């Protein structure tokens, strides 16, 4: 019996198992510790969902856009699995980043800014989903979109920031609209909800694709620095033609800080980097 037990313990297979048991704790894991398993397939249809902390409780709410109806955008706000409210906006979302969230009146609750478009008209609506639970701005007309016979291209909207207005307690909504073959609008905009006022930058065919905020003149108010492309989609005699690249800086009134500086190269991309030297 002892001989059989000794033979079993000294057998190469038994020794291999013993060595494997001693070594295995020191082998680094080369496999995933987590397993992803599909629970179910859900067809969302014609809809979009985004997440943002609208009530400042450190947890994001879901902003659900139901786009099934071509004549309206149904905006539904969820907190957890419960619906807070539904807001129906006329028309479908505009191209680009059509929504933005931010607290314009500093009450601790963010509003939802939503751009929509009907044919060639661009509109802005603002929803207060938590404090007063209403659409506080409905279909404010922003601008007319250009059309191209050679392309279905439509203008692209880019929200920039909510920026405090130095005349009151509230913040203005800054956004830009750029266009390709449709040519216009190509502008920066400043909208004040309280006064329902919209300021546009000067007419321009410079193809803008980025806006930076930077105080270049030390007046403690941010200026707007634009990056532009020379794409040659418009006419050479158009104001600030896109046959040229342009250095453009706008002030809080959406006016040029200095006459735009042109660059003769085509094609080109003017990328501006603010640099302060000795306070200037």
Secondary structure as UniProt FT lines:
FT   HELIX           2..9
FT   HELIX           12..24
FT   TURN            25..26
FT   STRAND          47..52
FT   STRAND          61..66
FT   TURN            70..71
FT   STRAND          72..79
FT   TURN            80..81
FT   STRAND          82..90
FT   STRAND          92..93
FT   STRAND          99..102
FT   STRAND          111..118
FT   TURN            119..120
FT   STRAND          121..128
FT   TURN            129..132
FT   STRAND          134..144
FT   TURN            149..150
FT   STRAND          156..164
FT   TURN            166..167
FT   STRAND          171..178
FT   TURN            181..182
FT   STRAND          187..192
FT   TURN            193..196
FT   STRAND          197..200
FT   STRAND          207..214
FT   STRAND          223..230
FT   TURN            236..237
FT   TURN            239..240
FT   TURN            242..243
FT   STRAND          245..250
FT   TURN            252..253
FT   STRAND          261..263
FT   STRAND          268..270
FT   TURN            278..279
//
